[in-house]
Amino acid sequence: MLEQGVSKRDTNQECGGIGAYIETFAAHLVVCGYARGTIQSQRKLLELFDDWLIRRRCAIHQLNDELVGAFLT
């Protein structure tokens, strides 16, 4: 039985896909010596991007410059 706390990242695995890598990326930034605030802002940006991809039903293999540009504008 699914718990009530299941996130949309857990239920929409076919879309987005960046969420699975956020913590690994944050750990890499720690090793590289980035400040805590920088790591938090980068983590938040990736979470927003992953949510955006999920809402648009875009999978990670569909990423390209045009798609990233659309997110940034």
Buried (B, 14 or more C-beta within 10 A) or exposed (E): EEEEEEEEBEEBEEBBBBBEEBEEBBEEBEEEEBEEEEBEEBBEEBBEBBBBBBEEEBBBEEBEEEBEEEBEE
